[in-house]
Amino acid sequence: MSVRDPHRFSHELDDATTERLINRLESRANDVVFTRLFDQYANQIDFPESGRTLEIGCGTGAMIRSLVRKNNFSGEVVGVDQSAAFIEAAKGFAAEEGADEYIEFQVCDVHELDFEDDSFDVAIAHTLISHVTDPELVVKELARVLRKEGTLVIFDGDYASLTYALPDHELGRRMDHALATASFNNPLIMRDLIRMLPGVGLQVTNTLADVVSEVGSCSYFRSFAETYAPFVVSAGLMSEQEVEGWFSMLEQSIKDNTFFASCNYYTYIIKST
Ligand SMILES: C[S@@+](CC[C@H](N)C(=O)[O-])C[C@H]1O[C@@H](n2cnc3c(N)ncnc32)[C@H](O)[C@@H]1O
């Protein structure tokens, strides 16, 4: 057994796991607990008229569909992801919404983008950078494909802060760490990014910091737990019995309305120089 961030290996998953992740990406995209953070930065982006936007690691295209519905959006958008199954789903969802006219999807590894230098006015990495094999290489690729003065947004969690509160504090602490380790190849990347950007010609113009938290009732964190707790067991970080025990306490806190979970998220708004 070994730790395998499922999104890092999304192109190698079995059908059932792929389906579980597709459902999670779509349910998350409909959860206001989370979508407000996308809206917060996307509403501020100055999209040039007829400009080109890129989302790397677009998954099922949920953020792209949300983007093209916005009043400030202009131009066309390309979404890339390494998972052919996610891209297939993304094409289907976009067609269902009639949004496919403005969107192109492509299967590609974000460490080696299949685009010319200076191809895009705007690039977005929404909960991608915590999963990739080599974040520094991905940032370099983004700097390469962005036009001078182009805008880059990198959004992700700082997963040292991911926490579910349980009456058993020790079990809770171990599970928090195991969940972050099993689910994210780079759980602390949002702390490292600030040192990585200047060296590749990217200048941070603003940062946003947010706490996503649910106290009492929950939706976002329940879906997160259901999706990712099985990976803690398959990675051998905790036993099935321990994770089941953790789950029962969580279920009890949901029934009692004593649920508590939280995680910090950061947005870097960046200019290409
Ligand atoms: C948490 S999902 C985010 C999806 C989408 N941005 C959203 O917010 O709904 C992370 C995505 O990154 C993709 N991914 C991870 N590593 C990748 C790589 N090296 N190349 C391309 N896509 C990658 C996964 O397939 C997955 O779709």
The ligand as a Tripos MOL2 file, in Angstrom:
@<TRIPOS>MOLECULE
LIG
   27    29     1     0     0
SMALL
NO_CHARGES

@<TRIPOS>ATOM
      1 C1         -9.5130   18.7190   -7.5190 C.3       1 LIG1
      2 S1         -9.6030   18.5300   -9.2220 S.3       1 LIG1
      3 C2        -10.0820   20.1760   -9.7370 C.3       1 LIG1
      4 C3        -10.9410   20.2010  -10.9810 C.3       1 LIG1
      5 C4        -11.4930   21.5800  -11.3490 C.3       1 LIG1
      6 N1        -10.4500   22.5560  -11.4350 N.3       1 LIG1
      7 C5        -12.5520   22.0130  -10.3570 C.2       1 LIG1
      8 O1        -12.2250   22.8230   -9.4830 O.co2     1 LIG1
      9 O2        -13.6820   21.5200  -10.4540 O.co2     1 LIG1
     10 C6         -7.9250   18.4160   -9.7650 C.3       1 LIG1
     11 C7         -7.8000   18.1340  -11.2400 C.3       1 LIG1
     12 O3         -6.4430   18.1760  -11.6340 O.3       1 LIG1
     13 C8         -6.2320   17.1930  -12.6260 C.3       1 LIG1
     14 N2         -4.7900   16.9150  -12.7070 N.ar      1 LIG1
     15 C9         -3.9650   16.5050  -11.7050 C.ar      1 LIG1
     16 N3         -2.6970   16.3830  -12.1640 N.ar      1 LIG1
     17 C10        -2.7290   16.7240  -13.4820 C.ar      1 LIG1
     18 C11        -1.7390   16.7950  -14.5110 C.ar      1 LIG1
     19 N4         -0.4500   16.4780  -14.2730 N.pl3     1 LIG1
     20 N5         -2.1210   17.1710  -15.7410 N.ar      1 LIG1
     21 C12        -3.4240   17.4820  -16.0050 C.ar      1 LIG1
     22 N6         -4.4010   17.4320  -15.0770 N.ar      1 LIG1
     23 C13        -4.0660   17.0720  -13.8270 C.ar      1 LIG1
     24 C14        -7.0820   16.0290  -12.1620 C.3       1 LIG1
     25 O4         -7.3590   15.1370  -13.2000 O.3       1 LIG1
     26 C15        -8.3170   16.7590  -11.6420 C.3       1 LIG1
     27 O5         -9.2630   16.9200  -12.6430 O.3       1 LIG1
@<TRIPOS>BOND
     1     1     2 1
     2     2     3 1
     3     2    10 1
     4     3     4 1
     5     4     5 1
     6     5     6 1
     7     5     7 1
     8     7     8 2
     9     7     9 1
    10    10    11 1
    11    11    12 1
    12    11    26 1
    13    12    13 1
    14    13    14 1
    15    13    24 1
    16    14    15 ar
    17    14    23 ar
    18    15    16 ar
    19    16    17 ar
    20    17    18 ar
    21    17    23 ar
    22    18    19 1
    23    18    20 ar
    24    20    21 ar
    25    21    22 ar
    26    22    23 ar
    27    24    25 1
    28    24    26 1
    29    26    27 1
@<TRIPOS>SUBSTRUCTURE
     1 LIG1         1 GROUP 0 **** ****
